[in-house]
Amino acid sequence: VPIVGIAKGKTRKKVELIFNKEAKIFKKEIMELRELFARVRDEAHRFALSYHKKLRKFAIKHS
């Protein structure tokens, strides 16, 4: 099963992709989509942060 992981680079600007052995077969195609992967990662992070803030507001309001 091909698996690809995405991580922020050391400078937080660069996108690093990590491949397992099976995913290396698709490396060229995956590299072409790295900006899409970065946007998906960023949107998931934005969603998680906004949801967490919503939970904190609710907890403070009802405490």
PDB file of N, CA, C and O in Angstrom:
ATOM      1  N   VAL A   1       0.848  -1.172   0.000  1.00  0.00           N
ATOM      2  CA  VAL A   1       0.000   0.000   0.000  1.00  0.00           C
ATOM      3  C   VAL A   1       0.896   1.239   0.000  1.00  0.00           C
ATOM      4  O   VAL A   1       1.707   1.411   0.910  1.00  0.00           O
ATOM      5  N   PRO A   2       0.761   2.093  -0.998  1.00  0.00           N
ATOM      6  CA  PRO A   2       1.553   3.320  -1.030  1.00  0.00           C
ATOM      7  C   PRO A   2       1.114   4.289   0.069  1.00  0.00           C
ATOM      8  O   PRO A   2      -0.077   4.555   0.229  1.00  0.00           O
ATOM      9  N   ILE A   3       2.070   4.807   0.814  1.00  0.00           N
ATOM     10  CA  ILE A   3       1.788   5.764   1.887  1.00  0.00           C
ATOM     11  C   ILE A   3       2.723   6.956   1.729  1.00  0.00           C
ATOM     12  O   ILE A   3       3.925   6.799   1.517  1.00  0.00           O
ATOM     13  N   VAL A   4       2.141   8.157   1.836  1.00  0.00           N
ATOM     14  CA  VAL A   4       2.926   9.389   1.756  1.00  0.00           C
ATOM     15  C   VAL A   4       2.598  10.228   2.981  1.00  0.00           C
ATOM     16  O   VAL A   4       1.431  10.410   3.325  1.00  0.00           O
ATOM     17  N   GLY A   5       3.632  10.734   3.633  1.00  0.00           N
ATOM     18  CA  GLY A   5       3.452  11.640   4.768  1.00  0.00           C
ATOM     19  C   GLY A   5       3.916  13.024   4.366  1.00  0.00           C
ATOM     20  O   GLY A   5       4.782  13.169   3.503  1.00  0.00           O
ATOM     21  N   ILE A   6       3.347  14.036   4.986  1.00  0.00           N
ATOM     22  CA  ILE A   6       3.735  15.411   4.690  1.00  0.00           C
ATOM     23  C   ILE A   6       4.157  16.076   6.000  1.00  0.00           C
ATOM     24  O   ILE A   6       3.544  15.869   7.047  1.00  0.00           O
ATOM     25  N   ALA A   7       5.203  16.866   5.916  1.00  0.00           N
ATOM     26  CA  ALA A   7       5.710  17.566   7.100  1.00  0.00           C
ATOM     27  C   ALA A   7       6.188  18.945   6.687  1.00  0.00           C
ATOM     28  O   ALA A   7       6.591  19.160   5.544  1.00  0.00           O
ATOM     29  N   LYS A   8       6.137  19.868   7.624  1.00  0.00           N
ATOM     30  CA  LYS A   8       6.710  21.184   7.364  1.00  0.00           C
ATOM     31  C   LYS A   8       8.218  21.054   7.477  1.00  0.00           C
ATOM     32  O   LYS A   8       8.726  20.301   8.308  1.00  0.00           O
ATOM     33  N   GLY A   9       8.918  21.780   6.649  1.00  0.00           N
ATOM     34  CA  GLY A   9      10.373  21.770   6.705  1.00  0.00           C
ATOM     35  C   GLY A   9      10.884  22.498   7.933  1.00  0.00           C
ATOM     36  O   GLY A   9      10.105  23.065   8.700  1.00  0.00           O
ATOM     37  N   LYS A  10      12.185  22.481   8.114  1.00  0.00           N
ATOM     38  CA  LYS A  10      12.793  23.129   9.280  1.00  0.00           C
ATOM     39  C   LYS A  10      12.506  24.622   9.319  1.00  0.00           C
ATOM     40  O   LYS A  10      12.414  25.211  10.396  1.00  0.00           O
ATOM     41  N   THR A  11      12.364  25.235   8.151  1.00  0.00           N
ATOM     42  CA  THR A  11      12.089  26.670   8.096  1.00  0.00           C
ATOM     43  C   THR A  11      10.593  26.964   8.116  1.00  0.00           C
ATOM     44  O   THR A  11      10.188  28.126   8.079  1.00  0.00           O
ATOM     45  N   ARG A  12       9.783  25.936   8.172  1.00  0.00           N
ATOM     46  CA  ARG A  12       8.319  26.042   8.160  1.00  0.00           C
ATOM     47  C   ARG A  12       7.783  26.564   6.829  1.00  0.00           C
ATOM     48  O   ARG A  12       6.578  26.776   6.696  1.00  0.00           O
ATOM     49  N   LYS A  13       8.641  26.770   5.860  1.00  0.00           N
ATOM     50  CA  LYS A  13       8.211  27.241   4.548  1.00  0.00           C
ATOM     51  C   LYS A  13       8.203  26.090   3.541  1.00  0.00           C
ATOM     52  O   LYS A  13       7.376  26.052   2.630  1.00  0.00           O
ATOM     53  N   LYS A  14       9.122  25.168   3.716  1.00  0.00           N
ATOM     54  CA  LYS A  14       9.300  24.082   2.773  1.00  0.00           C
ATOM     55  C   LYS A  14       8.369  22.917   3.119  1.00  0.00           C
ATOM     56  O   LYS A  14       8.111  22.639   4.290  1.00  0.00           O
ATOM     57  N   VAL A  15       7.875  22.249   2.090  1.00  0.00           N
ATOM     58  CA  VAL A  15       7.036  21.067   2.265  1.00  0.00           C
ATOM     59  C   VAL A  15       7.907  19.838   2.053  1.00  0.00           C
ATOM     60  O   VAL A  15       8.544  19.696   1.009  1.00  0.00           O
ATOM     61  N   GLU A  16       7.934  18.958   3.034  1.00  0.00           N
ATOM     62  CA  GLU A  16       8.687  17.718   2.906  1.00  0.00           C
ATOM     63  C   GLU A  16       7.715  16.557   2.796  1.00  0.00           C
ATOM     64  O   GLU A  16       6.780  16.442   3.588  1.00  0.00           O
ATOM     65  N   LEU A  17       7.937  15.701   1.816  1.00  0.00           N
ATOM     66  CA  LEU A  17       7.118  14.511   1.645  1.00  0.00           C
ATOM     67  C   LEU A  17       7.948  13.291   2.003  1.00  0.00           C
ATOM     68  O   LEU A  17       9.119  13.196   1.637  1.00  0.00           O
ATOM     69  N   ILE A  18       7.336  12.365   2.717  1.00  0.00           N
ATOM     70  CA  ILE A  18       8.003  11.135   3.125  1.00  0.00           C
ATOM     71  C   ILE A  18       7.259   9.980   2.469  1.00  0.00           C
ATOM     72  O   ILE A  18       6.037   9.882   2.576  1.00  0.00           O
ATOM     73  N   PHE A  19       7.993   9.111   1.796  1.00  0.00           N
ATOM     74  CA  PHE A  19       7.400   8.013   1.040  1.00  0.00           C
ATOM     75  C   PHE A  19       7.788   6.671   1.648  1.00  0.00           C
ATOM     76  O   PHE A  19       8.906   6.497   2.132  1.00  0.00           O
ATOM     77  N   ASN A  20       6.842   5.713   1.617  1.00  0.00           N
ATOM     78  CA  ASN A  20       7.250   4.348   1.910  1.00  0.00           C
ATOM     79  C   ASN A  20       7.720   3.719   0.598  1.00  0.00           C
ATOM     80  O   ASN A  20       7.638   4.351  -0.455  1.00  0.00           O
ATOM     81  N   LYS A  21       8.201   2.505   0.653  1.00  0.00           N
ATOM     82  CA  LYS A  21       8.797   1.870  -0.525  1.00  0.00           C
ATOM     83  C   LYS A  21       7.804   1.784  -1.686  1.00  0.00           C
ATOM     84  O   LYS A  21       8.176   2.025  -2.835  1.00  0.00           O
ATOM     85  N   GLU A  22       6.556   1.446  -1.400  1.00  0.00           N
ATOM     86  CA  GLU A  22       5.555   1.307  -2.462  1.00  0.00           C
ATOM     87  C   GLU A  22       5.195   2.656  -3.090  1.00  0.00           C
ATOM     88  O   GLU A  22       4.898   2.719  -4.283  1.00  0.00           O
ATOM     89  N   ALA A  23       5.219   3.713  -2.317  1.00  0.00           N
ATOM     90  CA  ALA A  23       4.844   5.034  -2.826  1.00  0.00           C
ATOM     91  C   ALA A  23       5.922   5.629  -3.717  1.00  0.00           C
ATOM     92  O   ALA A  23       5.631   6.502  -4.535  1.00  0.00           O
ATOM     93  N   LYS A  24       7.164   5.172  -3.574  1.00  0.00           N
ATOM     94  CA  LYS A  24       8.249   5.724  -4.398  1.00  0.00           C
ATOM     95  C   LYS A  24       8.007   5.486  -5.881  1.00  0.00           C
ATOM     96  O   LYS A  24       8.542   6.207  -6.723  1.00  0.00           O
ATOM     97  N   ILE A  25       7.205   4.477  -6.204  1.00  0.00           N
ATOM     98  CA  ILE A  25       6.844   4.207  -7.599  1.00  0.00           C
ATOM     99  C   ILE A  25       6.111   5.416  -8.185  1.00  0.00           C
ATOM    100  O   ILE A  25       6.267   5.723  -9.367  1.00  0.00           O
ATOM    101  N   PHE A  26       5.318   6.096  -7.366  1.00  0.00           N
ATOM    102  CA  PHE A  26       4.508   7.229  -7.805  1.00  0.00           C
ATOM    103  C   PHE A  26       5.132   8.572  -7.445  1.00  0.00           C
ATOM    104  O   PHE A  26       4.442   9.591  -7.444  1.00  0.00           O
ATOM    105  N   LYS A  27       6.415   8.588  -7.143  1.00  0.00           N
ATOM    106  CA  LYS A  27       7.061   9.803  -6.628  1.00  0.00           C
ATOM    107  C   LYS A  27       6.882  10.997  -7.563  1.00  0.00           C
ATOM    108  O   LYS A  27       6.594  12.098  -7.094  1.00  0.00           O
ATOM    109  N   LYS A  28       7.043  10.811  -8.856  1.00  0.00           N
ATOM    110  CA  LYS A  28       6.913  11.923  -9.801  1.00  0.00           C
ATOM    111  C   LYS A  28       5.514  12.526  -9.737  1.00  0.00           C
ATOM    112  O   LYS A  28       5.370  13.746  -9.657  1.00  0.00           O
ATOM    113  N   GLU A  29       4.485  11.688  -9.770  1.00  0.00           N
ATOM    114  CA  GLU A  29       3.109  12.168  -9.723  1.00  0.00           C
ATOM    115  C   GLU A  29       2.812  12.857  -8.389  1.00  0.00           C
ATOM    116  O   GLU A  29       2.144  13.890  -8.348  1.00  0.00           O
ATOM    117  N   ILE A  30       3.313  12.275  -7.311  1.00  0.00           N
ATOM    118  CA  ILE A  30       3.070  12.835  -5.981  1.00  0.00           C
ATOM    119  C   ILE A  30       3.759  14.192  -5.841  1.00  0.00           C
ATOM    120  O   ILE A  30       3.187  15.119  -5.268  1.00  0.00           O
ATOM    121  N   MET A  31       4.975  14.314  -6.358  1.00  0.00           N
ATOM    122  CA  MET A  31       5.701  15.584  -6.270  1.00  0.00           C
ATOM    123  C   MET A  31       4.966  16.689  -7.031  1.00  0.00           C
ATOM    124  O   MET A  31       5.011  17.855  -6.636  1.00  0.00           O
ATOM    125  N   GLU A  32       4.292  16.322  -8.118  1.00  0.00           N
ATOM    126  CA  GLU A  32       3.516  17.308  -8.865  1.00  0.00           C
ATOM    127  C   GLU A  32       2.322  17.804  -8.045  1.00  0.00           C
ATOM    128  O   GLU A  32       1.825  18.905  -8.282  1.00  0.00           O
ATOM    129  N   LEU A  33       1.866  17.008  -7.096  1.00  0.00           N
ATOM    130  CA  LEU A  33       0.709  17.354  -6.275  1.00  0.00           C
ATOM    131  C   LEU A  33       1.085  17.885  -4.891  1.00  0.00           C
ATOM    132  O   LEU A  33       0.212  18.045  -4.038  1.00  0.00           O
ATOM    133  N   ARG A  34       2.357  18.158  -4.657  1.00  0.00           N
ATOM    134  CA  ARG A  34       2.779  18.536  -3.304  1.00  0.00           C
ATOM    135  C   ARG A  34       2.132  19.823  -2.808  1.00  0.00           C
ATOM    136  O   ARG A  34       1.887  19.961  -1.610  1.00  0.00           O
ATOM    137  N   GLU A  35       1.852  20.767  -3.701  1.00  0.00           N
ATOM    138  CA  GLU A  35       1.171  21.999  -3.277  1.00  0.00           C
ATOM    139  C   GLU A  35      -0.251  21.696  -2.816  1.00  0.00           C
ATOM    140  O   GLU A  35      -0.739  22.296  -1.857  1.00  0.00           O
ATOM    141  N   LEU A  36      -0.914  20.766  -3.498  1.00  0.00           N
ATOM    142  CA  LEU A  36      -2.249  20.353  -3.072  1.00  0.00           C
ATOM    143  C   LEU A  36      -2.183  19.708  -1.694  1.00  0.00           C
ATOM    144  O   LEU A  36      -3.006  20.009  -0.829  1.00  0.00           O
ATOM    145  N   PHE A  37      -1.209  18.821  -1.481  1.00  0.00           N
ATOM    146  CA  PHE A  37      -1.041  18.190  -0.172  1.00  0.00           C
ATOM    147  C   PHE A  37      -0.803  19.243   0.908  1.00  0.00           C
ATOM    148  O   PHE A  37      -1.332  19.127   2.013  1.00  0.00           O
ATOM    149  N   ALA A  38      -0.020  20.257   0.599  1.00  0.00           N
ATOM    150  CA  ALA A  38       0.263  21.318   1.569  1.00  0.00           C
ATOM    151  C   ALA A  38      -1.008  22.095   1.898  1.00  0.00           C
ATOM    152  O   ALA A  38      -1.239  22.437   3.058  1.00  0.00           O
ATOM    153  N   ARG A  39      -1.832  22.378   0.897  1.00  0.00           N
ATOM    154  CA  ARG A  39      -3.081  23.099   1.152  1.00  0.00           C
ATOM    155  C   ARG A  39      -4.053  22.266   1.978  1.00  0.00           C
ATOM    156  O   ARG A  39      -4.746  22.796   2.847  1.00  0.00           O
ATOM    157  N   VAL A  40      -4.105  20.956   1.709  1.00  0.00           N
ATOM    158  CA  VAL A  40      -4.959  20.065   2.505  1.00  0.00           C
ATOM    159  C   VAL A  40      -4.474  20.040   3.951  1.00  0.00           C
ATOM    160  O   VAL A  40      -5.284  20.121   4.875  1.00  0.00           O
ATOM    161  N   ARG A  41      -3.159  19.929   4.159  1.00  0.00           N
ATOM    162  CA  ARG A  41      -2.585  19.953   5.505  1.00  0.00           C
ATOM    163  C   ARG A  41      -2.924  21.251   6.217  1.00  0.00           C
ATOM    164  O   ARG A  41      -3.342  21.241   7.375  1.00  0.00           O
ATOM    165  N   ASP A  42      -2.743  22.375   5.520  1.00  0.00           N
ATOM    166  CA  ASP A  42      -3.004  23.678   6.124  1.00  0.00           C
ATOM    167  C   ASP A  42      -4.481  23.849   6.479  1.00  0.00           C
ATOM    168  O   ASP A  42      -4.805  24.409   7.527  1.00  0.00           O
ATOM    169  N   GLU A  43      -5.372  23.373   5.618  1.00  0.00           N
ATOM    170  CA  GLU A  43      -6.804  23.476   5.894  1.00  0.00           C
ATOM    171  C   GLU A  43      -7.197  22.591   7.070  1.00  0.00           C
ATOM    172  O   GLU A  43      -8.008  23.000   7.900  1.00  0.00           O
ATOM    173  N   ALA A  44      -6.642  21.396   7.155  1.00  0.00           N
ATOM    174  CA  ALA A  44      -6.926  20.513   8.294  1.00  0.00           C
ATOM    175  C   ALA A  44      -6.442  21.155   9.591  1.00  0.00           C
ATOM    176  O   ALA A  44      -7.110  21.065  10.621  1.00  0.00           O
ATOM    177  N   HIS A  45      -5.292  21.795   9.538  1.00  0.00           N
ATOM    178  CA  HIS A  45      -4.750  22.472  10.715  1.00  0.00           C
ATOM    179  C   HIS A  45      -5.635  23.652  11.108  1.00  0.00           C
ATOM    180  O   HIS A  45      -5.921  23.846  12.290  1.00  0.00           O
ATOM    181  N   ARG A  46      -6.067  24.434  10.135  1.00  0.00           N
ATOM    182  CA  ARG A  46      -6.952  25.568  10.398  1.00  0.00           C
ATOM    183  C   ARG A  46      -8.259  25.089  11.022  1.00  0.00           C
ATOM    184  O   ARG A  46      -8.744  25.684  11.985  1.00  0.00           O
ATOM    185  N   PHE A  47      -8.828  24.019  10.478  1.00  0.00           N
ATOM    186  CA  PHE A  47     -10.080  23.473  10.996  1.00  0.00           C
ATOM    187  C   PHE A  47      -9.910  22.995  12.434  1.00  0.00           C
ATOM    188  O   PHE A  47     -10.754  23.274  13.286  1.00  0.00           O
ATOM    189  N   ALA A  48      -8.826  22.278  12.705  1.00  0.00           N
ATOM    190  CA  ALA A  48      -8.579  21.767  14.059  1.00  0.00           C
ATOM    191  C   ALA A  48      -8.432  22.910  15.056  1.00  0.00           C
ATOM    192  O   ALA A  48      -8.977  22.844  16.158  1.00  0.00           O
ATOM    193  N   LEU A  49      -7.705  23.948  14.682  1.00  0.00           N
ATOM    194  CA  LEU A  49      -7.534  25.097  15.577  1.00  0.00           C
ATOM    195  C   LEU A  49      -8.857  25.810  15.844  1.00  0.00           C
ATOM    196  O   LEU A  49      -9.160  26.155  16.986  1.00  0.00           O
ATOM    197  N   SER A  50      -9.639  26.028  14.798  1.00  0.00           N
ATOM    198  CA  SER A  50     -10.909  26.734  14.991  1.00  0.00           C
ATOM    199  C   SER A  50     -11.874  25.896  15.827  1.00  0.00           C
ATOM    200  O   SER A  50     -12.618  26.444  16.640  1.00  0.00           O
ATOM    201  N   TYR A  51     -11.874  24.581  15.639  1.00  0.00           N
ATOM    202  CA  TYR A  51     -12.734  23.704  16.440  1.00  0.00           C
ATOM    203  C   TYR A  51     -12.298  23.722  17.901  1.00  0.00           C
ATOM    204  O   TYR A  51     -13.138  23.771  18.799  1.00  0.00           O
ATOM    205  N   HIS A  52     -10.999  23.682  18.143  1.00  0.00           N
ATOM    206  CA  HIS A  52     -10.483  23.714  19.508  1.00  0.00           C
ATOM    207  C   HIS A  52     -10.853  25.036  20.194  1.00  0.00           C
ATOM    208  O   HIS A  52     -11.234  25.044  21.365  1.00  0.00           O
ATOM    209  N   LYS A  53     -10.741  26.145  19.468  1.00  0.00           N
ATOM    210  CA  LYS A  53     -11.124  27.446  20.025  1.00  0.00           C
ATOM    211  C   LYS A  53     -12.610  27.470  20.376  1.00  0.00           C
ATOM    212  O   LYS A  53     -13.011  28.014  21.404  1.00  0.00           O
ATOM    213  N   LYS A  54     -13.419  26.868  19.500  1.00  0.00           N
ATOM    214  CA  LYS A  54     -14.859  26.796  19.746  1.00  0.00           C
ATOM    215  C   LYS A  54     -15.143  26.004  21.022  1.00  0.00           C
ATOM    216  O   LYS A  54     -15.976  26.413  21.831  1.00  0.00           O
ATOM    217  N   LEU A  55     -14.463  24.884  21.206  1.00  0.00           N
ATOM    218  CA  LEU A  55     -14.647  24.082  22.413  1.00  0.00           C
ATOM    219  C   LEU A  55     -14.226  24.850  23.662  1.00  0.00           C
ATOM    220  O   LEU A  55     -14.898  24.781  24.690  1.00  0.00           O
ATOM    221  N   ARG A  56     -13.119  25.577  23.576  1.00  0.00           N
ATOM    222  CA  ARG A  56     -12.662  26.360  24.728  1.00  0.00           C
ATOM    223  C   ARG A  56     -13.664  27.453  25.088  1.00  0.00           C
ATOM    224  O   ARG A  56     -13.949  27.669  26.266  1.00  0.00           O
ATOM    225  N   LYS A  57     -14.200  28.145  24.080  1.00  0.00           N
ATOM    226  CA  LYS A  57     -15.201  29.183  24.341  1.00  0.00           C
ATOM    227  C   LYS A  57     -16.423  28.582  25.026  1.00  0.00           C
ATOM    228  O   LYS A  57     -16.955  29.153  25.978  1.00  0.00           O
ATOM    229  N   PHE A  58     -16.858  27.440  24.541  1.00  0.00           N
ATOM    230  CA  PHE A  58     -18.015  26.761  25.127  1.00  0.00           C
ATOM    231  C   PHE A  58     -17.728  26.365  26.570  1.00  0.00           C
ATOM    232  O   PHE A  58     -18.579  26.546  27.442  1.00  0.00           O
ATOM    233  N   ALA A  59     -16.542  25.828  26.829  1.00  0.00           N
ATOM    234  CA  ALA A  59     -16.175  25.393  28.183  1.00  0.00           C
ATOM    235  C   ALA A  59     -16.121  26.578  29.138  1.00  0.00           C
ATOM    236  O   ALA A  59     -16.574  26.474  30.278  1.00  0.00           O
ATOM    237  N   ILE A  60     -15.577  27.694  28.690  1.00  0.00           N
ATOM    238  CA  ILE A  60     -15.492  28.886  29.539  1.00  0.00           C
ATOM    239  C   ILE A  60     -16.894  29.441  29.810  1.00  0.00           C
ATOM    240  O   ILE A  60     -17.214  29.844  30.928  1.00  0.00           O
ATOM    241  N   LYS A  61     -17.706  29.452  28.778  1.00  0.00           N
ATOM    242  CA  LYS A  61     -19.062  29.994  28.886  1.00  0.00           C
ATOM    243  C   LYS A  61     -19.911  29.181  29.867  1.00  0.00           C
ATOM    244  O   LYS A  61     -20.751  29.742  30.569  1.00  0.00           O
ATOM    245  N   HIS A  62     -19.698  27.871  29.918  1.00  0.00           N
ATOM    246  CA  HIS A  62     -20.515  26.979  30.738  1.00  0.00           C
ATOM    247  C   HIS A  62     -19.813  26.517  32.013  1.00  0.00           C
ATOM    248  O   HIS A  62     -20.190  25.497  32.589  1.00  0.00           O
ATOM    249  N   SER A  63     -18.823  27.237  32.447  1.00  0.00           N
ATOM    250  CA  SER A  63     -18.150  26.836  33.694  1.00  0.00           C
ATOM    251  C   SER A  63     -18.529  27.741  34.848  1.00  0.00           C
ATOM    252  O   SER A  63     -18.054  27.546  35.967  1.00  0.00           O
TER     253      SER A  63
END
